[in-house]
Amino acid sequence: MNAPISPQSVNPAMLLLELGHRARAARSSAELRFLLVNDSRVLTPYRQACLWLDSGGVMALSGVVEPDKNTPYAQWLHGVCQFLHAQQSIQVRRIEVAQLPPELATSWSEWLGAHAVWVPLLKDAETPFPCGGLLLSGAQVFEEQRFPLFAEWGRIWFHAYAALRAGRPGFWKKPLASSATAASWWQKKPTWILGGLLVLSAVPVHMSVLAPGELVAAQPVVLRAPLDGVIEQIHVQPNQMVRKGERLFGLDEAQIGSRLEVAQQALLTAEAEYRQSAQLALGDVRSKAQLAALVGRIGEKRAEVQYLSDQRDRSRVLAPEDGMVLFDSPTEWLGKPVQTGERVMRIARPQEVEIEAWVPVGDAVPLKEGSPVKLYLAANPMAGLEGKLRYMAYDASARPDGSYAYRMRASMPFEEKARIGLKGTAKLQGDWVPLVYWVLRKPWAVLRQFIAW
């Protein structure tokens, strides 16, 4: 580490040479910025220094390894330096509080010393346009005979900074070598990397898409409302195992029961009238002629009674087969009016489970029957359930979120952890395609929507 140098005891030219040597020895831009705000004290003493560039704002502060641009101090310095830079002056000059706008001048005494100097940083002599500046502040007045040293030090520093930013020979830059020792084009690293990328892009991979999926019953029996009415009673609980013929739910029978009772009384009345007319027909020809009409009326009433009896029986829904009952909470259905054909519950066999997924329209890649399908459950993402594609719908259906997607079903063997209703992400695998097609398929599709080519 270099020993500290006193500005009063050494020739100023020697001080400038020492700073130039340090700037050339810097290994990084951060080291150069730290050098400018901290080691410039060899030219003149100061208390605070700030490096400001028009491309990045406050880049370095004296006594700080890495400045925080969000602090009030850094933001106030940014405003001051931006104001000084906007004046486009290329001369080193003193800064007075009165020169600043009122909103900046009011905080001067809080952040800086009584005296300050602004050193503009120039690109080069031919284009004297400042790219930033060095703000120095202290309690003592800065000597004007030191201003030329500041200006020259600013040019030296910015030259080193620009050269370091341009970089030493980079990855794609041609190394300095004589034509005799220069490598052939096929021996250069960029050529090998481009060749490797081309080979890698041709590697065959499975065309795959991801879609939201869930486990559903393979062949469920849907139980719908047999007629219009109000659900009066639910005889089972959700996910309960039932046997064929067991009562599931029933509709309110009050209206049907009253109509059935009226129809039965009307049937009894018609039968009584028939018996009375049959007795009178033995001696009365007129009564004998009415027997045919009374027989027809009895048949009509019997048909009405039979119809209402069937309606009453239909209102008592029974299980058509063995299985598990799938529906919402019973309390949500009790007293709810339903229409004929409205779905109330389903019966499914727990051992017969399928994977159902909804493939977005933009991901509808060609998939053959029997293509591999894997479902990663949200409850257990580490393990996947494997299946085979059974069918994929030709027409897209509207989803609850307003998007359109294709319904897909995949058969799978029964597993204990495969419970109906579990959701996750399904991965569908298609044909083999080059890796470059797999990577660029979606970006290229989006691009073609805008350029239509």
C-alpha positions in Angstrom: 0.0 0.0 0.0 1.3 3.5 -0.9 2.3 5.7 2.0 0.2 8.9 2.4 1.6 12.0 0.6 1.4 15.5 2.0 0.3 18.1 -0.6 2.4 20.8 1.0 5.7 18.9 1.0 5.8 17.5 -2.5 6.0 19.0 -6.0 2.4 19.1 -7.4 3.7 17.4 -10.6 4.9 14.5 -8.6 1.5 14.2 -6.9 -0.2 14.1 -10.2 2.3 11.4 -11.5 1.6 9.3 -8.4 -2.2 9.5 -9.0 -1.8 8.7 -12.6 0.3 5.6 -11.7 -2.4 4.4 -9.3 -5.1 4.9 -11.9 -3.2 2.8 -14.5 -2.7 0.1 -11.9 -6.4 -0.1 -11.0 -7.9 -3.5 -11.9 -11.6 -2.6 -12.0 -14.0 0.3 -12.5 -15.0 0.1 -8.8 -11.4 0.5 -7.7 -11.0 3.5 -10.0 -14.1 5.2 -8.5 -12.9 4.5 -5.0 -9.5 6.0 -6.0 -11.0 9.2 -7.3 -13.1 10.1 -4.3 -10.6 9.0 -1.6 -7.0 9.4 -2.9 -7.5 12.8 -4.5 -6.6 14.2 -1.1 -3.0 14.1 -2.1 -3.7 17.2 -4.3 -5.7 19.2 -1.6 -7.3 18.3 1.6 -11.1 18.0 1.7 -13.8 16.4 3.9 -16.3 14.9 1.4 -16.1 13.9 -2.3 -18.8 12.7 -4.7 -18.4 11.2 -8.1 -21.4 11.8 -10.4 -21.8 10.5 -14.0 -24.7 11.4 -16.3 -25.0 7.7 -17.2 -25.5 6.4 -13.6 -25.9 9.3 -11.1 -24.0 9.1 -7.9 -21.3 6.4 -8.5 -19.0 6.8 -5.5 -18.8 8.7 -2.2 -15.7 9.2 0.0 -15.4 6.9 2.9 -18.0 4.5 1.5 -17.3 1.3 -0.3 -20.6 1.1 -2.1 -23.0 4.1 -2.0 -26.7 3.6 -1.5 -28.5 5.8 -4.0 -31.8 5.7 -2.1 -30.5 7.6 1.0 -31.5 11.2 1.4 -27.9 12.3 1.3 -27.2 10.5 -2.1 -30.5 11.9 -3.6 -29.7 15.4 -2.5 -26.2 15.1 -4.0 -27.7 13.7 -7.2 -29.8 16.9 -7.5 -26.9 19.2 -6.9 -24.6 17.4 -9.3 -27.3 17.3 -12.0 -27.8 21.0 -11.6 -24.1 21.7 -12.0 -23.7 19.3 -14.9 -26.6 21.0 -16.7 -24.6 24.2 -16.9 -22.2 22.4 -19.3 -19.2 24.2 -17.9 -15.8 22.6 -18.6 -13.8 24.7 -16.2 -13.0 23.8 -12.6 -14.8 26.3 -10.4 -15.9 27.1 -6.9 -19.5 26.4 -5.9 -21.4 28.8 -3.7 -24.7 28.1 -1.9 -26.2 31.1 -3.7 -25.7 29.5 -7.1 -28.0 26.6 -6.3 -31.8 26.6 -6.5 -33.6 27.3 -3.2 -34.8 23.7 -2.8 -31.1 22.5 -2.9 -29.5 25.4 -1.1 -31.6 25.0 2.1 -29.9 21.6 2.8 -26.4 22.6 2.0 -25.3 23.2 5.6 -26.8 19.9 6.6 -24.9 17.8 4.1 -21.7 19.6 3.0 -19.0 21.9 4.3 -18.8 25.6 3.8 -16.7 25.5 0.6 -16.9 23.3 -2.4 -15.4 22.9 -5.9 -16.8 21.2 -9.0 -14.4 19.3 -11.3 -16.0 18.4 -14.7 -15.0 15.1 -16.3 -14.4 15.5 -20.0 -14.4 12.7 -22.6 -11.4 14.1 -24.6 -9.9 17.3 -25.7 -11.6 17.2 -29.2 -15.1 17.0 -27.8 -15.1 19.1 -24.7 -18.4 17.9 -23.4 -18.6 16.9 -19.7 -19.9 13.4 -18.9 -20.0 14.0 -15.2 -18.0 15.6 -12.4 -16.2 15.4 -9.1 -17.7 17.4 -6.2 -15.3 18.2 -3.4 -16.3 19.8 -0.2 -14.5 21.0 3.0 -14.3 23.5 5.7 -11.3 25.3 4.1 -11.1 27.4 1.0 -9.8 25.5 -2.1 -6.7 27.2 -3.5 -7.1 28.4 -7.1 -3.5 27.3 -8.1 -4.7 23.7 -7.5 -7.5 24.0 -10.0 -5.3 23.1 -13.0 -4.1 20.0 -11.1 -7.8 19.0 -10.6 -8.6 19.5 -14.3 -5.6 17.4 -15.4 -6.3 14.7 -12.8 -9.9 14.5 -14.0 -8.7 14.0 -17.6 -6.2 11.3 -16.5 -8.8 9.5 -14.4 -11.5 9.6 -17.0 -9.1 8.3 -19.7 -8.2 5.3 -17.5 -11.9 4.8 -16.6 -13.0 4.8 -20.2 -10.2 2.4 -21.2 -11.1 0.0 -18.4 -14.8 0.2 -19.3 -14.0 -0.6 -22.9 -12.2 -3.6 -21.5 -9.3 -5.7 -22.2 -9.7 -8.3 -25.1 -13.1 -9.7 -24.4 -14.7 -13.0 -25.3 -15.6 -12.1 -28.9 -12.6 -9.8 -29.5 -9.8 -10.9 -31.6 -6.6 -11.5 -29.5 -3.5 -9.7 -30.4 -1.3 -12.1 -32.3 0.8 -12.0 -35.4 -0.5 -13.4 -38.6 2.1 -16.3 -38.4 0.7 -17.5 -35.1 -2.9 -16.7 -35.6 -5.2 -19.7 -35.3 -7.3 -21.0 -38.1 -11.0 -20.2 -38.1 -12.0 -23.7 -37.1 -9.6 -23.5 -34.1 -11.1 -20.4 -32.6 -13.3 -20.6 -29.5 -16.4 -18.7 -31.0 -16.4 -21.2 -33.9 -16.5 -24.1 -31.5 -19.2 -22.6 -29.4 -21.4 -21.8 -32.4 -20.9 -25.3 -33.7 -21.8 -26.7 -30.3 -25.0 -24.6 -30.2 -25.9 -25.9 -33.7 -25.4 -29.5 -32.6 -27.3 -28.9 -29.4 -30.2 -27.3 -31.2 -30.6 -30.5 -33.3 -30.9 -32.8 -30.3 -34.3 -34.5 -30.5 -36.6 -34.0 -27.5 -40.2 -34.8 -26.8 -42.7 -32.1 -27.7 -44.4 -31.4 -24.4 -47.0 -29.0 -23.1 -48.3 -28.3 -19.6 -51.9 -27.9 -18.7 -54.0 -27.7 -15.5 -55.3 -31.2 -14.7 -57.2 -33.2 -12.0 -58.3 -36.7 -11.2 -61.8 -37.5 -12.2 -64.1 -40.6 -12.2 -63.6 -42.7 -15.3 -67.3 -43.7 -16.0 -69.4 -41.8 -13.4 -73.2 -42.3 -13.3 -74.8 -38.8 -13.2 -78.0 -38.6 -11.1 -80.3 -35.7 -12.3 -83.5 -34.4 -11.0 -86.3 -36.6 -12.5 -88.8 -33.8 -12.4 -89.4 -30.2 -11.3 -89.6 -29.8 -7.6 -87.8 -29.0 -4.3 -85.3 -31.4 -2.7 -86.8 -32.4 0.6 -84.3 -34.9 2.0 -80.8 -36.2 1.4 -80.3 -39.8 2.6 -76.5 -40.1 2.1 -73.4 -38.1 2.9 -70.7 -36.9 0.5 -68.2 -39.7 -0.5 -70.3 -42.4 1.1 -70.3 -45.8 -0.4 -73.8 -47.0 -1.4 -75.2 -50.2 -2.9 -77.6 -50.6 -5.8 -81.2 -49.7 -4.9 -80.3 -47.6 -1.8 -82.2 -44.3 -1.5 -80.1 -41.2 -2.3 -82.4 -38.2 -2.2 -86.1 -37.4 -2.5 -88.2 -34.5 -3.8 -91.1 -32.9 -2.0 -94.1 -35.2 -2.5 -96.8 -33.0 -1.1 -98.1 -31.8 -4.4 -97.9 -35.2 -6.1 -99.4 -36.9 -3.1 -102.5 -34.7 -3.1 -103.0 -35.1 -6.8 -102.7 -38.9 -6.4 -105.2 -38.9 -3.7 -107.7 -36.9 -5.8 -107.1 -39.2 -8.7 -107.7 -42.3 -6.6 -111.0 -40.9 -5.2 -112.1 -40.0 -8.8 -111.3 -43.6 -9.8 -113.4 -45.0 -6.9 -116.3 -42.7 -7.9 -116.1 -43.8 -11.6 -116.1 -47.4 -10.5 -119.1 -46.9 -8.3 -121.0 -45.2 -11.1 -120.2 -48.1 -13.4 -121.6 -50.6 -10.9 -124.7 -48.6 -10.5 -125.3 -48.3 -14.2 -124.6 -52.0 -14.6 -127.4 -52.9 -12.2 -129.8 -50.5 -13.9 -128.9 -51.8 -17.3 -130.7 -55.1 -16.6 -134.0 -53.3 -17.0 -133.1 -50.0 -18.6 -131.8 -49.8 -22.1 -130.7 -46.2 -21.7 -128.4 -47.1 -18.7 -127.0 -50.0 -20.7 -125.9 -47.5 -23.5 -123.9 -45.5 -20.9 -121.8 -48.5 -19.8 -119.2 -48.0 -22.6 -118.6 -44.3 -21.6 -118.2 -45.3 -18.0 -115.6 -48.0 -18.8 -113.6 -45.5 -20.8 -113.7 -43.0 -17.9 -112.5 -45.7 -15.4 -109.6 -46.4 -17.8 -108.7 -42.7 -17.9 -108.7 -42.4 -14.1 -106.6 -45.6 -13.7 -104.0 -44.2 -16.1 -103.9 -40.9 -14.2 -103.5 -42.8 -10.9 -100.7 -44.9 -12.5 -99.0 -41.8 -13.8 -99.0 -40.0 -10.5 -97.8 -43.2 -8.7 -94.9 -43.4 -11.1 -94.1 -39.7 -10.6 -94.1 -40.3 -6.8 -91.8 -43.2 -7.2 -89.5 -41.2 -9.5 -89.2 -38.4 -6.9 -87.5 -41.0 -4.7 -84.1 -41.4 -6.4 -82.3 -44.7 -5.8 -78.8 -45.7 -6.5 -78.6 -47.4 -10.0 -75.3 -49.2 -9.1 -72.7 -49.6 -6.3 -70.2 -46.9 -5.8 -69.2 -43.7 -4.1 -71.6 -40.7 -4.0 -70.0 -37.4 -5.1 -71.8 -34.2 -4.4 -71.6 -31.0 -2.3 -72.7 -30.5 1.3 -76.3 -31.8 1.9 -77.3 -28.6 3.6 -76.7 -26.8 0.3 -79.3 -29.0 -1.4 -82.1 -29.2 1.2 -85.0 -27.0 0.1 -83.3 -26.1 -3.2 -85.7 -26.0 -6.2 -84.4 -28.0 -9.1 -85.5 -28.5 -12.7 -85.9 -31.6 -14.7 -82.4 -32.8 -15.8 -80.4 -30.7 -13.3 -77.4 -32.6 -12.0 -77.6 -33.3 -8.3 -74.9 -35.9 -7.6 -72.7 -38.6 -9.2 -71.9 -42.2 -8.4 -68.3 -43.3 -9.2 -66.2 -46.3 -8.6 -63.1 -45.2 -6.6 -60.9 -47.7 -8.4 -61.8 -46.3 -11.8 -59.9 -42.9 -12.1 -58.8 -40.9 -15.1 -56.7 -37.8 -15.7 -58.6 -34.9 -17.1 -56.7 -31.8 -18.4 -57.6 -28.6 -20.2 -55.0 -27.8 -23.0 -54.9 -24.1 -23.9 -55.6 -23.3 -27.5 -52.0 -22.0 -27.9 -50.6 -25.3 -26.7 -52.7 -27.7 -28.8 -49.8 -29.6 -30.3 -50.6 -32.8 -32.2 -51.1 -35.7 -29.8 -51.7 -39.3 -30.7 -53.9 -41.7 -28.8 -51.8 -43.5 -26.2 -49.3 -40.6 -25.8 -47.7 -40.4 -22.3 -49.4 -38.1 -19.8 -48.1 -37.4 -16.4 -50.0 -35.6 -13.6 -48.0 -33.8 -10.9 -50.4 -33.3 -8.0 -50.3 -30.0 -6.1 -50.5 -32.0 -2.9 -47.5 -34.1 -3.8 -45.4 -32.5 -6.6 -42.4 -34.8 -6.1 -44.3 -37.8 -7.5 -46.3 -38.0 -10.7 -49.2 -40.2 -11.8 -48.6 -41.7 -15.3 -51.4 -42.4 -17.8 -52.1 -42.8 -21.5 -54.0 -40.4 -23.7 -57.5 -41.7 -24.4 -59.0 -38.9 -26.3 -58.6 -35.1 -26.9 -61.6 -33.0 -27.9 -61.7 -31.5 -31.4 -63.6 -28.4 -30.3 -62.4 -26.0 -27.6 -64.7 -25.3 -24.7 -65.1 -22.2 -22.6 -63.5 -22.3 -19.2 -64.8 -20.5 -16.1 -62.0 -17.9 -16.4 -63.2 -17.0 -19.9 -60.5 -18.8 -21.9 -60.9 -21.6 -24.3 -59.2 -25.0 -24.0 -59.4 -28.6 -25.3 -60.6 -31.3 -22.9 -58.3 -34.2 -22.6 -58.8 -37.6 -20.9 -56.1 -40.1 -20.1 -56.6 -43.6 -18.6 -54.3 -44.7 -15.7 -54.0 -47.7 -13.4 -55.4 -47.4 -10.0 -53.2 -46.2 -7.2 -54.0 -45.7 -3.5 -52.9 -42.0 -3.6 -55.0 -41.3 -6.6 -58.1 -39.8 -5.1 -60.9 -38.2 -7.2 -60.8 -34.4 -7.1 -57.1 -33.9 -6.6 -55.7 -31.2 -8.8 -52.3 -30.5 -10.3 -50.4 -29.9 -13.5 -50.5 -32.4 -16.4 -47.6 -32.8 -18.8 -48.5 -34.2 -22.2 -45.7 -35.6 -24.4 -46.0 -35.5 -28.2 -43.7 -36.5 -31.1 -39.9 -36.0 -31.2 -38.8 -32.5 -32.4 -35.5 -30.7 -32.5 -34.5 -28.8 -29.4 -34.5 -25.5 -31.3 -38.1 -26.0 -32.3 -39.1 -26.8 -28.7 -37.4 -23.6 -27.5 -38.6 -21.2 -30.2 -42.1 -22.5 -30.9 -44.0 -20.1 -28.6 -41.9 -17.0 -29.2 -42.1 -17.6 -32.9 -45.9 -18.1 -32.7 -46.3 -14.8 -30.8 -44.0 -13.0 -33.3 -46.0 -14.2 -36.2 -49.2 -12.8 -34.7 -47.7 -9.4 -35.0 -45.8 -9.6 -38.3 -48.1 -12.0 -40.1 -45.3 -13.8 -41.9 
